[in-house]
Amino acid sequence: MADPNAEMHKRSGTVHDDDVLVSLFYDLLRDHIHPGDLEKLVREACENRDKTIVYSNGWLAAYAQDMVRRLDTARTSSAQATTVLTK
């Protein structure tokens, strides 16, 4: 029996990317979050980019800040992200 993912790979192309944010979003979309929900969150974050947000849970906000710092460090310590789409 043929690989069930082979046809999907053939139709969608293969993407190579070394950006940790792409990896994070891909894993979230594939395994954890409905794409529409994540799209809404990204849109809201972009709309609020010039606002100071006051968070009600300081521990959760500090954890979110820590994750952002870790991702930023991973992004800046790796080579500039490149994306290649092949069909």
C-alpha positions in Angstrom: 0.0 0.0 0.0 1.3 3.5 -0.9 2.2 6.0 1.7 -1.0 8.0 2.4 1.0 11.2 2.8 2.8 10.8 -0.5 -0.1 12.2 -2.5 -0.5 15.2 -0.1 3.3 15.9 -0.4 3.0 15.7 -4.2 0.1 18.1 -4.3 1.3 20.6 -1.6 5.0 20.7 -2.4 7.7 20.3 0.2 8.7 23.3 2.3 12.2 23.6 3.9 12.5 26.2 6.6 14.8 26.7 9.6 12.8 29.4 11.3 11.8 28.3 14.8 8.5 30.3 14.6 7.5 28.4 11.4 8.3 25.2 13.2 6.2 26.2 16.3 3.2 27.4 14.2 3.4 24.3 12.0 3.3 22.0 15.0 0.5 24.0 16.6 -1.6 23.9 13.5 -0.9 20.3 12.7 -1.5 18.8 16.2 -3.0 21.3 18.6 -4.9 24.3 17.4 -7.6 24.8 14.8 -6.1 27.0 12.0 -9.0 29.5 12.3 -8.4 30.0 16.1 -4.7 30.6 15.5 -5.4 33.0 12.7 -7.7 35.0 14.9 -5.0 35.1 17.6 -2.3 36.3 15.2 -4.7 38.9 13.7 -5.5 40.2 17.2 -1.8 40.3 18.2 -1.0 42.3 15.0 -3.9 44.7 15.7 -2.7 45.3 19.2 1.0 45.7 18.4 1.1 49.4 19.3 -0.8 48.9 22.6 0.4 48.1 26.1 -1.5 45.1 27.4 -2.2 44.7 31.1 -2.3 41.1 32.0 -4.3 39.8 34.9 -2.2 36.8 35.6 1.4 37.9 36.2 2.8 34.4 36.4 1.3 33.4 33.0 2.5 36.7 31.4 6.0 36.2 32.8 6.0 32.6 31.3 4.8 34.0 28.0 7.6 36.6 28.1 10.1 33.8 28.8 9.0 31.8 25.9 9.2 34.8 23.6 12.8 35.5 24.8 13.8 31.8 24.2 12.3 31.9 20.7 14.0 35.2 19.9 17.3 33.8 21.1 16.8 30.7 18.9 15.9 32.8 15.9 18.9 35.2 16.3 21.4 32.4 17.0 20.6 30.5 13.9 21.3 31.5 10.4 18.8 33.8 8.7 15.6 31.8 8.0 15.2 30.7 4.4 12.2 29.1 2.8 12.3 27.0 -0.3 9.1 25.7 -2.0 9.6 22.8 -4.4 6.9 21.1 -6.4 
